[in-house]
Amino acid sequence: MSFTFGPYVEACYRRSLKYRAIALAVAAGSALLFGALYVVWLVAGVQVLPAPTMLISALSLAVVAVALALDIAASRSEHRRGD
C-alpha cells in the first residue's frame, strides 16, 4: 500500500491560487477606488482624504496588484510545467 501526495498537493495549489486571486481582486479594486477618489479631487475639488494619501495608496495598491498577477501567472506556468 502506497501513499501519494498528488491529490493533497493539487488541493493546496488550488486553494492558494484562489486566495491569491481574491487578494488580487481586492488590491485592484482598492487601487481603482483610491484612483477614482484622486480624480474626483482633481476634477471637482471634493477631498475625502489628503491628496498625497490617495495618490500613494492608489499607486502602491496598483504595484501590489501587478505583483500578485505576475505571481499567479508564474505559479500557473510552473504548475503546468510540473505535470
Buried (B, 14 or more C-beta within 10 A) or exposed (E): EEEEEEEEEEEEBEEEBEEBEEBBEBBBEBBBBBBEBBEBBEEEEEEEEEEEEBBEBBBBBBEBBBEBBEEBEEBEEEBEEEE
